[in-house]
Amino acid sequence: MPKIEISKSIKVNSKIDEVFSKLNDFSHWTAWSPWIITEPETKVTVGDDKKYYHWSGNRTGEGEMKIINEKENESIDIDLTFIKPWKSTAKVGLKLKSVGDETEVTWTMSSSLPFFMFWMKKMMTAFIGMDYERGLRLLKDYVEDGEVHSKLGMKGMTEFAGCNYVGIKQTAAFENMGKSMEGSFQKLHAYVQENGDNVEGFPFSIYHKWEPVKRQTTYTACIPVKEIPANLPAGMVSGSLPKAKVHTVSHTGPYHHIGNAWSTQYNMQRAKEFKLNKKLDPMEIYHNQPTEVDEKELYAEIHMAVQ
């Protein structure tokens, strides 16, 4: 059976006993779950002892977790059983370690895929690892501030008006996305400041290719314009996007949480809540900027073209 091993860590600015108390009590998990945020309607049942957790949803599937062993302020062992979309089991672990005034949390999983899915091992490892990373960032918010700073809006079917744009196309590692995009948009904003009367609409990014196994993506950072300039500086590109029907999920909060909106879109697509039009690449439109508002108020919309 193809084995899957996951291990992701984060440092939380809180005492170890406070972190442990949020992890060994399943009644807290819905507040920071990287899966429940993609489908808040998921039905969750937590046992009276807070050591049992059952979920059932259209996007999240169905399964259950049981805490089978715990060492106070040190580790938690969990038996995980998936019921839908296919049956499987996994061993999940949470390890805690004090690092100065912080607590390092390491979330692990050991499982295996059905034999007929051997070809998906690398992809599944990448996807689950990304879910764990999203979850740990949400956990950090929840423990430190008492709430997560990632709000999703399920806007459903909307219309994208189409536009012309100038942009910069890049391939960047997931870990460097923030710096890469910041650099691209700084160059674009410097350019459009000289052509300000030509700008029309909010800046956005077009995502041409996601490569979870390689942990990189190819994207174009864009500024919409009324007319495409005749001459562009070296390194810049231009193009036009057609009017299209799109499926939209909005995100309010720091950009490091925006993966929650993307995961929601892909989960909704897999659950056949909309049919993707693969001829148009998905987009991320930024309705305000980090220089204008607190990062908790950053608002963006993710659009996927539909058939």
C-alpha positions as CSV (number, residue, x, y, z in Angstrom):
1,M,0.0,0.0,0.0
2,P,1.4,3.5,-0.9
3,K,2.3,5.1,2.4
4,I,1.8,8.8,3.2
5,E,3.8,10.6,5.8
6,I,3.1,14.2,6.8
7,S,4.9,16.5,9.3
8,K,4.3,20.2,9.6
9,S,5.2,22.7,12.4
10,I,4.5,26.2,13.5
11,K,5.5,28.3,16.5
12,V,2.6,29.8,18.6
13,N,3.1,32.8,20.8
14,S,1.5,31.2,23.9
15,K,2.3,29.0,26.8
16,I,2.4,25.3,26.2
17,D,-0.4,24.5,28.6
18,E,-2.7,26.9,26.8
19,V,-1.9,25.4,23.4
20,F,-2.4,21.8,24.8
21,S,-5.8,22.7,26.2
22,K,-7.0,23.8,22.7
23,L,-5.7,20.6,21.1
24,N,-6.8,17.8,23.5
25,D,-10.4,19.1,23.5
26,F,-12.1,18.5,20.2
27,S,-14.8,21.2,20.9
28,H,-12.1,23.7,19.9
29,W,-11.2,22.1,16.6
30,T,-14.1,23.5,14.5
31,A,-12.8,27.0,15.2
32,W,-9.5,26.4,13.4
33,S,-10.1,23.3,11.2
34,P,-8.7,23.9,7.7
35,W,-11.5,21.7,6.3
36,I,-14.5,23.1,8.2
37,I,-13.6,26.6,7.1
38,T,-14.2,25.4,3.5
39,E,-17.6,24.0,4.4
40,P,-19.1,25.6,7.6
41,E,-22.3,23.6,7.0
42,T,-20.4,20.4,7.8
43,K,-22.2,18.4,10.5
44,V,-19.9,17.9,13.5
45,T,-20.5,15.8,16.6
46,V,-18.1,16.0,19.6
47,G,-18.3,13.4,22.3
48,D,-19.2,14.4,25.9
49,D,-15.6,13.7,26.9
50,K,-14.3,16.0,24.1
51,K,-12.1,13.1,22.9
52,Y,-14.3,11.9,20.0
53,Y,-15.1,13.9,16.8
54,H,-17.4,12.9,13.9
55,W,-17.9,15.0,10.8
56,S,-20.0,14.7,7.6
57,G,-20.2,17.1,4.7
58,N,-20.6,17.4,1.0
59,R,-17.0,18.8,0.4
60,T,-15.3,17.5,3.5
61,G,-16.5,13.9,3.3
62,E,-17.2,11.8,6.4
63,G,-15.0,10.4,9.1
64,E,-14.2,10.4,12.8
65,M,-11.3,11.0,15.2
66,K,-10.5,9.5,18.6
67,I,-7.9,10.6,21.0
68,I,-6.3,7.4,22.2
69,N,-3.4,8.7,24.2
70,E,-2.1,12.0,25.5
71,K,0.8,13.2,27.6
72,E,0.0,16.6,29.2
73,N,1.7,19.5,27.5
74,E,3.8,17.0,25.4
75,S,1.8,14.9,22.9
76,I,-1.6,13.7,21.6
77,D,-2.2,10.5,19.6
78,I,-5.3,10.3,17.5
79,D,-6.9,7.5,15.5
80,L,-8.4,8.9,12.3
81,T,-10.9,7.0,10.2
82,F,-12.1,8.2,6.8
83,I,-15.5,6.9,5.8
84,K,-16.2,8.9,2.6
85,P,-15.3,9.5,-0.2
86,W,-13.3,6.2,0.5
87,K,-12.5,4.2,3.6
88,S,-9.1,4.4,5.1
89,T,-7.4,4.9,8.4
90,A,-4.5,7.1,9.7
91,K,-2.5,7.7,12.8
92,V,-2.3,11.4,13.7
93,G,0.0,13.0,16.2
94,L,0.5,16.4,17.8
95,K,3.7,17.1,19.6
96,L,4.4,20.2,21.6
97,K,7.7,21.8,22.7
98,S,8.5,25.0,24.5
99,V,10.8,27.3,22.5
100,G,11.6,30.3,24.6
101,D,8.3,32.1,25.2
102,E,6.6,30.2,22.3
103,T,5.3,26.7,21.8
104,E,6.3,24.7,18.7
105,V,3.4,22.5,17.5
106,T,4.2,19.7,15.1
107,W,1.2,18.0,13.4
108,T,1.9,14.6,11.8
109,M,0.0,11.9,9.9
110,S,0.9,8.4,8.9
111,S,-1.5,6.7,6.5
112,S,-1.7,4.8,3.2
113,L,-3.7,5.0,0.0
114,P,-5.7,2.2,-1.5
115,F,-3.4,0.2,-3.8
116,F,-5.2,1.5,-7.0
117,M,-4.3,5.1,-6.1
118,F,-0.6,4.6,-5.9
119,W,-0.1,7.1,-8.7
120,M,-1.6,9.8,-6.5
121,K,0.9,9.4,-3.6
122,K,3.0,12.5,-4.3
123,M,0.0,14.7,-5.1
124,M,-2.0,13.6,-2.0
125,T,1.0,14.1,0.2
126,A,1.4,17.6,-1.2
127,F,-2.3,18.5,-0.8
128,I,-2.6,17.2,2.8
129,G,0.6,18.9,3.7
130,M,-0.9,22.2,2.4
131,D,-4.1,21.6,4.5
132,Y,-1.9,21.0,7.6
133,E,-0.1,24.3,6.9
134,R,-3.4,26.2,6.5
135,G,-4.7,24.6,9.7
136,L,-1.6,25.4,11.8
137,R,-1.8,29.1,10.7
138,L,-5.5,29.1,11.7
139,L,-4.6,27.4,15.0
140,K,-2.0,30.1,15.7
141,D,-4.6,32.8,15.3
142,Y,-7.1,31.0,17.5
143,V,-4.7,30.4,20.4
144,E,-3.1,33.8,20.3
145,D,-6.2,36.0,19.5
146,G,-9.2,33.8,20.3
147,E,-10.4,33.9,16.7
148,V,-9.1,33.1,13.2
149,H,-8.4,36.1,10.9
150,S,-9.7,34.4,7.7
151,K,-13.3,35.0,6.6
152,L,-14.8,33.5,3.5
153,G,-17.7,34.7,1.4
154,M,-19.4,32.1,-0.8
155,K,-20.6,34.5,-3.5
156,G,-21.4,31.8,-6.1
157,M,-22.0,32.6,-9.7
158,T,-21.0,36.1,-10.8
159,E,-20.0,37.9,-14.0
160,F,-16.4,39.0,-14.8
161,A,-16.6,42.0,-17.1
162,G,-13.3,41.3,-18.9
163,C,-10.4,43.8,-19.3
164,N,-7.1,44.7,-20.9
165,Y,-4.0,44.4,-18.7
166,V,-0.3,45.0,-18.4
167,G,1.5,42.5,-16.2
168,I,4.6,40.7,-15.1
169,K,4.7,36.9,-15.4
170,Q,6.7,34.9,-12.8
171,T,7.2,31.4,-11.5
172,A,7.7,31.4,-7.7
173,A,8.0,28.9,-4.9
174,F,5.1,28.8,-2.5
175,E,7.4,30.0,0.3
176,N,8.5,33.0,-1.8
177,M,5.1,34.0,-3.2
178,G,4.7,37.1,-0.9
179,K,8.0,38.6,-1.8
180,S,7.7,37.7,-5.5
181,M,4.2,39.3,-5.8
182,E,5.3,42.4,-3.8
183,G,8.2,42.9,-6.2
184,S,6.0,42.4,-9.3
185,F,3.3,44.8,-8.1
186,Q,5.8,47.5,-7.0
187,K,7.2,47.5,-10.6
188,L,3.8,47.6,-12.1
189,H,2.6,50.4,-9.8
190,A,5.7,52.5,-10.5
191,Y,4.9,52.1,-14.2
192,V,1.2,52.9,-14.0
193,Q,1.9,56.0,-11.9
194,E,3.3,57.5,-15.1
195,N,0.2,56.4,-16.9
196,G,-2.4,56.8,-14.2
197,D,-5.3,57.9,-16.4
198,N,-5.0,54.6,-18.2
199,V,-5.7,52.4,-15.2
200,E,-9.2,50.9,-15.0
201,G,-10.1,48.6,-12.0
202,F,-8.5,46.7,-9.3
203,P,-5.1,44.9,-9.6
204,F,-5.2,41.1,-9.9
205,S,-3.2,38.0,-10.5
206,I,-3.8,35.3,-13.1
207,Y,-2.7,31.8,-12.0
208,H,-1.6,29.8,-15.0
209,K,-0.1,26.7,-13.3
210,W,-0.2,25.2,-9.8
211,E,2.5,22.6,-9.0
212,P,1.8,21.4,-5.4
213,V,4.4,18.6,-5.6
214,K,7.1,21.1,-6.7
215,R,5.6,23.7,-4.4
216,Q,5.6,26.4,-7.0
217,T,3.2,28.3,-9.2
218,T,3.3,30.4,-12.4
219,Y,1.3,33.6,-12.3
220,T,1.0,37.0,-13.9
221,A,0.6,40.0,-11.7
222,C,-1.7,42.5,-13.5
223,I,-3.0,46.0,-13.6
224,P,-6.2,46.5,-15.7
225,V,-5.9,49.3,-18.3
226,K,-8.3,51.1,-20.7
227,E,-5.9,50.6,-23.6
228,I,-2.8,48.4,-24.0
229,P,0.3,50.7,-24.3
230,A,2.1,50.5,-27.6
231,N,5.5,50.1,-25.9
232,L,6.1,48.3,-22.6
233,P,9.2,48.2,-20.5
234,A,11.4,45.0,-20.7
235,G,10.0,42.2,-18.6
236,M,6.3,43.4,-18.8
237,V,3.6,41.6,-20.8
238,S,0.1,42.6,-21.9
239,G,-3.1,40.9,-22.8
240,S,-6.9,40.9,-22.8
241,L,-9.4,38.8,-20.8
242,P,-12.9,38.2,-22.1
243,K,-16.2,38.7,-20.3
244,A,-17.0,35.4,-18.5
245,K,-19.3,33.8,-16.1
246,V,-17.3,32.9,-13.0
247,H,-17.7,31.2,-9.6
248,T,-16.5,33.5,-6.8
249,V,-15.3,33.0,-3.3
250,S,-14.1,36.1,-1.3
251,H,-11.5,36.3,1.4
252,T,-11.1,38.8,4.1
253,G,-7.9,38.7,6.2
254,P,-4.1,38.5,5.8
255,Y,-2.9,37.1,2.5
256,H,-1.1,34.2,4.2
257,H,-4.6,32.8,4.8
258,I,-5.9,33.2,1.2
259,G,-5.2,29.6,0.6
260,N,-8.4,28.9,2.5
261,A,-10.4,30.5,-0.3
262,W,-8.5,28.6,-3.0
263,S,-9.1,25.3,-1.2
264,T,-12.8,26.1,-0.9
265,Q,-13.0,26.7,-4.7
266,Y,-11.3,23.5,-5.5
267,N,-13.3,21.5,-3.0
268,M,-16.5,22.9,-4.4
269,Q,-15.4,22.0,-7.9
270,R,-14.6,18.4,-6.8
271,A,-18.0,18.2,-5.1
272,K,-19.5,19.2,-8.5
273,E,-21.0,22.4,-7.2
274,F,-19.9,24.1,-10.4
275,K,-18.3,23.0,-13.7
276,L,-14.9,24.5,-14.4
277,N,-14.1,26.2,-17.7
278,K,-10.5,25.1,-18.2
279,K,-10.0,27.5,-21.1
280,L,-9.7,30.5,-18.7
281,D,-7.1,30.6,-15.9
282,P,-8.4,31.4,-12.4
283,M,-7.9,34.9,-11.0
284,E,-7.3,36.6,-7.7
285,I,-8.6,40.3,-7.6
286,Y,-7.4,42.6,-4.8
287,H,-10.1,45.2,-3.8
288,N,-7.8,47.0,-1.4
289,Q,-4.1,47.2,-0.6
290,P,-1.8,46.5,2.4
291,T,-0.8,50.2,2.3
292,E,-4.4,51.2,2.7
293,V,-5.9,48.9,5.4
294,D,-4.9,46.7,8.3
295,E,-4.0,43.2,7.0
296,K,-7.1,41.8,8.8
297,E,-9.2,43.9,6.5
298,L,-7.6,42.9,3.2
299,Y,-10.3,41.8,0.8
300,A,-9.8,39.7,-2.3
301,E,-12.0,37.6,-4.6
302,I,-11.0,34.4,-6.3
303,H,-12.8,33.8,-9.6
304,M,-12.9,30.5,-11.5
305,A,-14.5,30.5,-15.0
306,V,-17.4,28.1,-15.3
307,Q,-19.0,26.4,-18.3
